[in-house]
Amino acid sequence: MSETNIPKPKSAFPFSDCVFHGFQIPKGKLLPIIWNIVLPVIVLSGLYYVGITYGFVQVFADIDFIAMEDLPASEMSGFLVKSFVLYGLVIVASFVFMATTMNAAYRWFLHQDLKGTIGALRFGMDEVRTALVLFVYSLMVFVVPYILLIVFMIIGGVIIAAVGNMVGTIIGGLIMAIGGLAMLPLMVWLAVKLSLSVPMSLDAKKFTMFKSMALTKGRGWALLGSYSIMGVIYFVAISIVSVLQNVVLLGQMMPMLSDPSYLESGGTEMFAAMAEIFKSPEMLLAMAGVMVLQIIVSTVFLFGYTGLTAFSMRYLQEEKGELLSELDVFD
């Protein structure tokens, strides 16, 4: 065998460069990025959370939780319809919000593009396509494994019922256990293999969902390691904010929790008292402060995640010889 036929060993994956790429802003670009991406994303995030909060407040404003069990069927059905409509709107708004903010960051990391309608935010077909990719991604990662789990459970239950003895119980139980144990690894595998779908679709300007699987081939463990490191960073940051949120909640609810009359009363009265606390100006102001911290952490994480996936996509395209343009995320 000649030396030219000897396969070259795969180079080590640059974990550090990959994970921290989203936090590295070139000199002279910090202010334009803050002005065109960070501030518009923070404002849009505020409108998003305030809009959701306002919607829920309006839906629950006229509900008497103590007398809720005695509501007529027509009023109860109307309340349920409003709730389902609100949850549906929240889901749609979430995909639009994620598509708009992620695209703004991806355009910067992939093409150093800061142009947009509001700062670097755009509201066009790219965002519609990204929202669709995110929707399919969510179905594949979260819904498909649960469907397979249900299938395993049904098969196991049918075997137990059909055989009706100890052997059938053991076999059916094993099938159910296999379905349960396989669900989480399947979710993780799909999440990693499809993780580059959004930047690939935006870069190609067409729906490119499953090409991510081909591009990530042979680098799944490296990507999982990168996402895990990023996840730990985000978990630590959001945990600090969660502790502050819990301090605020306990501070406002402590008088109620220390009152024996609430503890001895029915669950509806306690739920009604909690609803009144959440409507109070003090609680709304405190929660607004926590929300600002959450938005800041989420915006930083937006750069971290999009920078990581943009770097990964360009690195793997270059590694596999698929980088057709002169654009390079490593510059």
C-alpha positions, 0 to 999 in steps of 0.5 A: 500500500502506498503512502497516498492510500493511507487514511489520515487520522481525524484531527482533534475536535477544537472543543474550547474554540467551539464552546466559547466562539459565541462569546468572542466578539472581535475588536471594534464590533462590540458596540455594533453588535450590542446596538443591532442585536443585543438591544433589539433582542432584549426589547423583543424578549421583554415584549414577548414575556410581558405579552404572555404575562398580560394574556394570562392575567386577562384570562384568569383576572375574572376567575373566582378560584374558590367558587370555580367548582360551582361554575356552570358548564358554559362558563367552565367551557368558555374558560377552557377554550380561552386557556387553550387558545392562549396556550396555542398563541404562546406556542406560535409566538415562541417559535416566531420569537426564537426564529427571529432572534436566532436568525439575527445571531446566525447572520452575524456568525455566518456572514457578519451581517448586521442589517435588518428591519429593527437592528439586525432583526428581520421578519421575512421568509427566512424567519418563517423557514426557521420557525418551521425547522424549529417546529419539525426539530421539536417534533422529532426530538420530543414527540417521536421518542414519546410515540415510540415509548407509547408503542413499546408500552402498548406492545408490552401491555398486549403481551401481558394481557394475551399471555396472562402468566409470569412469562408474559408479565416478564416479557411485557415488562422488559419491553416496557422497560426497554422503551423507557430506557431507550427514550432518553438516549434517542432524544439526545441522539436526535437533538445532536444529529439535527442540531445544525438544521437551523444554521444550515437552512438559513445558510442555504436559504431552503428547508434543510432538515436532515442534511444535518445528520450527514454533516454531523456523521462521525462527530456526534460525541464531540458535538454532544460534549460541546453542548454539554459544556454549554449546558453546564454554563447555562445551568449555573447562570440560570440557577443563580437567577432561579435562586433569586426568583425563589427568594422573591416568591418565598418572601411574598408567600411566607405570610400565607404559608405561616398562617395556620388558617390557610394550611387548614383550609381547602386547596382552592382557598390557598390557590386563590390567595396565591393568585392574589399575591401574584397580582399584587404590585410588589410581586409584579415589580419583583418578578419584573426584576427577575425577568430582566435578569432572565432576559440578560442570561437568555440573550448571552446564551443565545450568542453562546449557542448560535456561536457554537452551532455556527462554528460547528457547522463551518468546521464540519463543512470545511472538514468534509470539503463542503465549504463552497464559499469563501466565507469562514466563521473562523476569521 
